[in-house]
């Protein structure tokens, strides 16, 4: 009888651990993919009066006044106390803040970190910071960290059983070259988040931010319009 009890107990624990550490399903994430050759993807920080947008709601209202409809938006990387972008930020070909290759504590500095950028020909890329070169063909760029997926492999610093849980948002490039944005609906660790992008076929993916993350995605019935960010990444329609 005791042996049967131990077998049942072992089975229950095994099943529990399997579900705890198994790959998250699509239902655990808000996702949006965009073909950058067909849809307008832009990065925003300040309006024409040099006022920081901060929230998705303020950006949406500003776009509406300028005859643009907001289709999708998410915060686009980490920022400092004054809401200036942490690390590189390029807007409409102009470098607003320089690339940061220094070493320090925090997620941003977990090497390798990376850059998500869009060229003048509307091609999107995610690469390691050390591989990024601003050759004046860059329309938009934002730096963040850490990289989640690097050349098809999950960042080797991530622990599958890590208890460092948080809401997280990030960006990756799909096999068809579309951009995949994702935000977890529940708190997850870095490994689980990276594994989600890898499961979608992303060869490279970048972490954008944590618990402050917000996503506006009416297509998925998810409309968070608050926030107090630096950079905001958005898809719009005239």
TORDREN-482259 format. One record per residue (C-alpha): residue in three letters; x, z, y. Coordinates in steps of 0.5 Angstrom, whole numbers, padded with zeros to 4 digits, always signed. Example, Ala and Ser with C-alpha at 12.3 -4.5 7.8 and 13.67 -1.06 7.14 Angstrom:
2
ALA+0025+0016-0009;SER+0027+0014-0002;
//
This chain:
238
UNK+0000+0000+0000;UNK+0006+0002+0005;UNK+0009-0005+0003;UNK+0003-0009+0005;UNK+0002-0005+0011;UNK+0009-0007+0013;UNK+0008-0014+0012;UNK+0002-0014+0016;UNK+0006-0011+0022;UNK+0011-0015+0021;UNK+0007-0021+0021;UNK+0003-0019+0028;UNK+0009-0017+0031;UNK+0012-0024+0030;UNK+0006-0028+0032;UNK+0006-0024+0038;UNK+0013-0025+0040;UNK+0012-0033+0038;UNK+0006-0033+0043;UNK+0010-0029+0048;UNK+0016-0034+0048;UNK+0013-0040+0046;UNK+0013-0046+0051;UNK+0008-0045+0057;UNK+0002-0050+0056;UNK+0000-0055+0062;UNK-0006-0050+0064;UNK-0001-0045+0066;UNK+0001-0050+0072;UNK-0001-0053+0078;UNK+0002-0060+0077;UNK+0002-0066+0082;UNK+0006-0073+0080;UNK+0007-0078+0086;UNK+0009-0085+0086;UNK+0014-0085+0092;UNK+0013-0093+0092;UNK+0006-0093+0093;UNK+0004-0086+0096;UNK+0007-0083+0103;UNK+0012-0077+0101;UNK+0015-0073+0107;UNK+0018-0067+0109;UNK+0016-0063+0115;UNK+0019-0057+0119;UNK+0017-0057+0126;UNK+0011-0061+0130;UNK+0013-0065+0136;UNK+0013-0059+0140;UNK+0018-0056+0136;UNK+0014-0051+0133;UNK+0015-0049+0126;UNK+0009-0051+0122;UNK+0010-0045+0117;UNK+0003-0045+0113;UNK+0000-0051+0110;UNK-0007-0050+0114;UNK-0003-0051+0120;UNK+0000-0057+0117;UNK-0006-0060+0115;UNK-0010-0059+0122;UNK-0004-0062+0125;UNK-0004-0068+0121;UNK-0012-0069+0121;UNK-0011-0069+0129;UNK-0006-0075+0128;UNK-0011-0079+0123;UNK-0007-0077+0117;UNK-0011-0074+0111;UNK-0007-0068+0107;UNK-0007-0070+0099;UNK-0002-0065+0097;UNK+0003-0060+0100;UNK+0008-0055+0097;UNK+0013-0050+0100;UNK+0020-0054+0100;UNK+0025-0050+0099;UNK+0028-0043+0101;UNK+0029-0041+0109;UNK+0032-0036+0113;UNK+0028-0030+0117;UNK+0027-0035+0123;UNK+0024-0040+0118;UNK+0030-0045+0119;UNK+0031-0048+0112;UNK+0037-0045+0108;UNK+0042-0050+0106;UNK+0041-0058+0108;UNK+0035-0061+0111;UNK+0034-0068+0113;UNK+0028-0070+0116;UNK+0027-0078+0118;UNK+0034-0079+0117;UNK+0037-0073+0122;UNK+0041-0068+0119;UNK+0037-0061+0122;UNK+0041-0056+0118;UNK+0048-0057+0114;UNK+0049-0057+0107;UNK+0051-0050+0104;UNK+0056-0050+0099;UNK+0058-0043+0100;UNK+0058-0037+0094;UNK+0053-0031+0095;UNK+0048-0027+0091;UNK+0041-0029+0090;UNK+0037-0035+0087;UNK+0039-0040+0092;UNK+0047-0039+0090;UNK+0046-0039+0083;UNK+0051-0045+0081;UNK+0049-0051+0080;UNK+0044-0051+0086;UNK+0041-0058+0088;UNK+0038-0062+0093;UNK+0032-0066+0092;UNK+0032-0072+0097;UNK+0028-0079+0098;UNK+0032-0085+0101;UNK+0030-0090+0106;UNK+0027-0095+0100;UNK+0023-0089+0098;UNK+0027-0087+0091;UNK+0027-0080+0090;UNK+0032-0076+0086;UNK+0034-0069+0084;UNK+0042-0068+0084;UNK+0047-0062+0084;UNK+0049-0060+0091;UNK+0056-0062+0089;UNK+0054-0069+0087;UNK+0050-0070+0093;UNK+0053-0075+0099;UNK+0049-0077+0105;UNK+0051-0084+0106;UNK+0046-0085+0112;UNK+0041-0088+0107;UNK+0037-0081+0106;UNK+0030-0081+0109;UNK+0029-0073+0107;UNK+0033-0068+0103;UNK+0032-0061+0102;UNK+0037-0056+0098;UNK+0035-0050+0094;UNK+0037-0047+0088;UNK+0038-0046+0082;UNK+0038-0053+0078;UNK+0033-0052+0073;UNK+0034-0058+0068;UNK+0041-0061+0069;UNK+0042-0068+0065;UNK+0037-0066+0061;UNK+0039-0059+0059;UNK+0036-0053+0061;UNK+0041-0049+0066;UNK+0046-0045+0061;UNK+0045-0039+0066;UNK+0037-0038+0064;UNK+0035-0033+0058;UNK+0029-0035+0054;UNK+0027-0027+0053;UNK+0029-0026+0061;UNK+0024-0020+0064;UNK+0025-0023+0071;UNK+0018-0026+0072;UNK+0015-0029+0078;UNK+0011-0034+0081;UNK+0015-0040+0081;UNK+0015-0047+0084;UNK+0020-0053+0083;UNK+0021-0061+0083;UNK+0023-0066+0078;UNK+0024-0073+0077;UNK+0020-0076+0071;UNK+0022-0082+0066;UNK+0018-0087+0070;UNK+0021-0084+0076;UNK+0015-0081+0079;UNK+0016-0074+0082;UNK+0013-0068+0079;UNK+0011-0062+0083;UNK+0009-0056+0079;UNK+0008-0049+0081;UNK+0006-0043+0075;UNK+0000-0040+0076;UNK+0002-0034+0073;UNK+0009-0030+0073;UNK+0014-0033+0068;UNK+0022-0033+0068;UNK+0027-0039+0069;UNK+0028-0041+0062;UNK+0020-0042+0061;UNK+0020-0046+0068;UNK+0025-0050+0066;UNK+0023-0051+0059;UNK+0016-0054+0062;UNK+0020-0059+0066;UNK+0024-0061+0060;UNK+0018-0062+0056;UNK+0015-0067+0061;UNK+0022-0071+0060;UNK+0025-0069+0067;UNK+0033-0070+0066;UNK+0034-0066+0073;UNK+0029-0061+0076;UNK+0030-0056+0082;UNK+0027-0049+0083;UNK+0024-0049+0090;UNK+0022-0042+0091;UNK+0019-0036+0088;UNK+0013-0031+0089;UNK+0012-0034+0096;UNK+0010-0041+0093;UNK+0004-0044+0095;UNK+0001-0051+0093;UNK-0005-0055+0096;UNK-0008-0059+0091;UNK-0015-0061+0091;UNK-0014-0066+0085;UNK-0013-0060+0081;UNK-0018-0055+0085;UNK-0012-0051+0087;UNK-0013-0050+0095;UNK-0008-0045+0098;UNK-0007-0046+0105;UNK-0004-0040+0107;UNK+0004-0038+0108;UNK+0009-0037+0113;UNK+0015-0042+0110;UNK+0020-0046+0113;UNK+0020-0053+0110;UNK+0013-0056+0107;UNK+0013-0062+0103;UNK+0007-0066+0103;UNK+0003-0073+0101;UNK-0001-0076+0106;UNK-0006-0082+0107;UNK-0008-0085+0113;
//
